[in-house]
Structure formats: C-alpha cells, structure tokens
Amino acid sequence: VRGVAGSVEHVAAVEKCLIRKSGPNYFVEIHIEVDGKLSVFDGHEIAHQVKDALITARIGIWDVAVHVEPYPHRRRTESPLN
C-alpha cells in the first residue's frame, strides 16, 4: 500500500498508513505528504490520484481515506499558528 501510494507523482512521503479488514475487503486510511506550497486544489487532486491508484491496484482495497500533509511535515507543536 505504501509503495503504490508513494509511486504517485508529487507524493513526497507516506507518513501514516492504517489498514482494517472487513470481510474480504480492506479499508485504508493513509496520510501522504506533498509540497506544502501546492494549492488546496492540487493537493486534493493528488489525494484522488492516490485513492484511485490504491483501488485499481487489485489488492482487495474497497475504500481509501487520504489525508494530505505538507512536506516537510512539522509537528503541531512546531506550527507557526500556535
């Protein structure tokens, strides 16, 4: 799962990957890192590409939730907004 997601163009890193199984299907929650200077629209499009790549990989994934983080990722305590 990490390999497929990481191979999508503009994905700089896969931060977290959680997988749960229900019956024969897998449900994935994945956090990807993309260039923090990209627009929200571009980050959203990359997230959809990751979801599509995982579902079409034919590895039993039924649904994917993709969270987009800025790269390089900073911890919340390091945020300039705090």
Backbone as CSV, one residue per row, in Angstrom:
resi,resn,N_x,N_y,N_z,CA_x,CA_y,CA_z,C_x,C_y,C_z
1,VAL,0.835,-1.181,0.000,0.000,0.000,0.000,0.886,1.253,0.000
2,ARG,1.900,1.260,0.869,2.810,2.405,0.908,3.535,2.583,-0.431
3,GLY,3.927,1.485,-1.038,4.636,1.545,-2.310,3.781,2.104,-3.424
4,VAL,2.532,1.663,-3.486,1.617,2.161,-4.522,1.365,3.644,-4.307
5,ALA,1.051,4.041,-3.084,0.782,5.451,-2.799,2.015,6.311,-3.052
6,GLY,3.170,5.817,-2.637,4.403,6.574,-2.801,4.841,6.730,-4.244
7,SER,4.326,5.875,-5.117,4.700,5.950,-6.528,3.881,6.980,-7.309
8,VAL,2.847,7.527,-6.687,2.023,8.541,-7.350,2.832,9.834,-7.442
9,GLU,2.805,10.442,-8.616,3.566,11.672,-8.844,3.184,12.741,-7.818
10,HIS,4.175,13.425,-7.313,4.065,14.519,-6.349,3.861,14.066,-4.908
11,VAL,3.808,12.765,-4.639,3.765,12.299,-3.256,5.208,12.234,-2.770
12,ALA,5.539,13.089,-1.807,6.909,13.156,-1.295,7.174,12.067,-0.272
13,ALA,6.142,11.684,0.491,6.311,10.658,1.524,4.947,10.140,1.952
14,VAL,4.965,8.959,2.546,3.774,8.408,3.184,4.049,8.461,4.678
15,GLU,3.261,9.270,5.391,3.508,9.472,6.811,2.910,8.340,7.653
16,LYS,1.628,8.050,7.450,0.938,7.007,8.205,0.120,6.167,7.247
17,CYS,-0.078,4.919,7.630,-0.921,4.038,6.826,-1.617,3.063,7.769
18,LEU,-2.923,3.178,7.850,-3.721,2.300,8.695,-4.635,1.476,7.798
19,ILE,-4.688,0.181,8.053,-5.495,-0.714,7.224,-6.364,-1.564,8.139
20,ARG,-7.639,-1.660,7.813,-8.512,-2.571,8.547,-9.252,-3.447,7.544
21,LYS,-9.601,-4.620,8.012,-10.254,-5.595,7.140,-11.688,-5.795,7.595
22,SER,-12.588,-5.884,6.626,-13.981,-6.191,6.892,-14.417,-7.187,5.828
23,GLY,-14.662,-8.414,6.239,-14.966,-9.462,5.269,-13.765,-9.652,4.363
24,PRO,-13.983,-9.730,3.061,-12.859,-9.923,2.146,-12.170,-8.616,1.728
25,ASN,-12.684,-7.486,2.209,-12.195,-6.184,1.740,-11.344,-5.469,2.776
26,TYR,-10.495,-4.578,2.260,-9.643,-3.751,3.102,-10.050,-2.294,2.971
27,PHE,-9.977,-1.584,4.089,-10.249,-0.153,4.144,-8.970,0.527,4.617
28,VAL,-8.533,1.543,3.883,-7.243,2.176,4.141,-7.444,3.631,4.540
29,GLU,-6.701,4.035,5.559,-6.582,5.461,5.913,-5.101,5.775,5.793
30,ILE,-4.779,6.700,4.918,-3.379,6.983,4.621,-3.120,8.486,4.675
31,HIS,-1.961,8.846,5.216,-1.529,10.241,5.281,-0.345,10.385,4.329
32,ILE,-0.520,11.240,3.330,0.567,11.482,2.385,1.115,12.887,2.592
33,GLU,2.371,13.073,2.228,2.978,14.393,2.294,3.246,14.885,0.880
34,VAL,2.838,16.130,0.634,3.066,16.773,-0.666,3.701,18.141,-0.402
35,ASP,4.255,18.747,-1.431,4.863,20.070,-1.306,3.885,21.022,-0.621
36,GLY,4.305,21.587,0.498,3.451,22.467,1.272,3.052,23.744,0.561
37,LYS,3.693,24.042,-0.541,3.372,25.260,-1.290,2.322,25.022,-2.380
38,LEU,1.889,23.783,-2.534,0.851,23.490,-3.527,-0.478,24.079,-3.083
39,SER,-1.344,24.336,-4.034,-2.682,24.828,-3.708,-3.511,23.700,-3.102
40,VAL,-4.577,24.085,-2.431,-5.511,23.100,-1.887,-6.062,22.244,-3.020
41,PHE,-6.380,22.872,-4.133,-6.900,22.145,-5.291,-5.915,21.069,-5.744
42,ASP,-4.629,21.441,-5.874,-3.620,20.468,-6.320,-3.452,19.338,-5.314
43,GLY,-3.429,19.656,-4.029,-3.320,18.613,-3.006,-4.498,17.661,-3.055
44,HIS,-5.674,18.212,-3.288,-6.889,17.403,-3.403,-6.812,16.465,-4.610
45,GLU,-6.331,16.978,-5.719,-6.189,16.151,-6.926,-5.195,15.005,-6.693
46,ILE,-4.098,15.289,-6.021,-3.105,14.242,-5.723,-3.732,13.189,-4.818
47,ALA,-4.511,13.617,-3.849,-5.189,12.668,-2.952,-6.103,11.736,-3.745
48,HIS,-6.828,12.282,-4.720,-7.696,11.449,-5.556,-6.868,10.473,-6.398
49,GLN,-5.723,10.902,-6.882,-4.851,10.003,-7.643,-4.351,8.858,-6.778
50,VAL,-4.030,9.152,-5.521,-3.593,8.101,-4.597,-4.736,7.112,-4.361
51,LYS,-5.926,7.627,-4.088,-7.084,6.756,-3.864,-7.339,5.870,-5.083
52,ASP,-7.353,6.462,-6.260,-7.596,5.690,-7.480,-6.517,4.636,-7.698
53,ALA,-5.255,4.988,-7.446,-4.156,4.039,-7.632,-4.295,2.857,-6.687
54,LEU,-4.695,3.113,-5.448,-4.834,2.024,-4.480,-6.015,1.117,-4.804
55,ILE,-7.126,1.707,-5.194,-8.308,0.888,-5.503,-8.093,0.064,-6.764
56,THR,-7.426,0.622,-7.766,-7.216,-0.111,-9.018,-6.013,-1.057,-8.967
57,ALA,-5.280,-1.076,-7.853,-4.115,-1.955,-7.729,-4.500,-3.428,-7.572
58,ARG,-5.785,-3.687,-7.419,-6.303,-5.057,-7.305,-5.668,-5.828,-6.159
59,ILE,-5.619,-5.168,-5.000,-5.090,-5.829,-3.800,-6.171,-5.916,-2.727
60,GLY,-7.429,-5.816,-3.145,-8.550,-6.018,-2.234,-9.008,-4.788,-1.475
61,ILE,-8.571,-3.614,-1.898,-8.960,-2.394,-1.196,-10.327,-1.938,-1.697
62,TRP,-11.247,-1.743,-0.750,-12.602,-1.330,-1.070,-12.757,0.184,-1.028
63,ASP,-12.105,0.829,-0.025,-12.211,2.279,0.083,-10.950,2.835,0.736
64,VAL,-10.676,4.105,0.452,-9.472,4.772,0.940,-9.827,6.184,1.397
65,ALA,-9.334,6.548,2.573,-9.403,7.934,3.046,-7.979,8.469,3.014
66,VAL,-7.768,9.538,2.252,-6.425,10.108,2.094,-6.373,11.451,2.806
67,HIS,-5.411,11.599,3.697,-5.161,12.864,4.386,-3.897,13.466,3.783
68,VAL,-3.940,14.740,3.488,-2.797,15.416,2.863,-2.098,16.275,3.906
69,GLU,-0.797,16.072,4.027,0.046,16.846,4.944,1.085,17.595,4.127
70,PRO,1.560,18.736,4.634,2.618,19.464,3.924,3.961,18.765,4.101
71,TYR,4.790,18.835,3.083,6.148,18.286,3.152,7.135,19.438,3.123
72,PRO,8.116,19.490,3.968,8.344,18.536,5.057,7.334,18.765,6.177
73,HIS,6.887,17.659,6.771,5.851,17.704,7.794,6.427,18.191,9.116
74,ARG,5.731,19.148,9.735,6.121,19.630,11.065,5.101,19.138,12.078
75,ARG,5.559,18.885,13.276,4.632,18.506,14.349,3.803,19.713,14.718
76,ARG,2.651,19.462,15.247,1.742,20.568,15.612,2.400,21.561,16.560
77,THR,3.254,21.089,17.435,3.909,21.993,18.384,4.874,22.938,17.673
78,GLU,5.240,22.607,16.436,6.147,23.441,15.664,5.414,24.412,14.740
79,SER,4.107,24.355,14.742,3.315,25.179,13.828,3.458,26.658,14.138
80,PRO,3.606,27.487,13.111,3.676,28.927,13.339,2.336,29.512,13.774
81,LEU,1.269,28.727,13.682,-0.061,29.207,14.057,-0.315,29.100,15.553
82,ASN,0.508,28.355,16.269,0.308,28.198,17.725,0.777,29.408,18.472
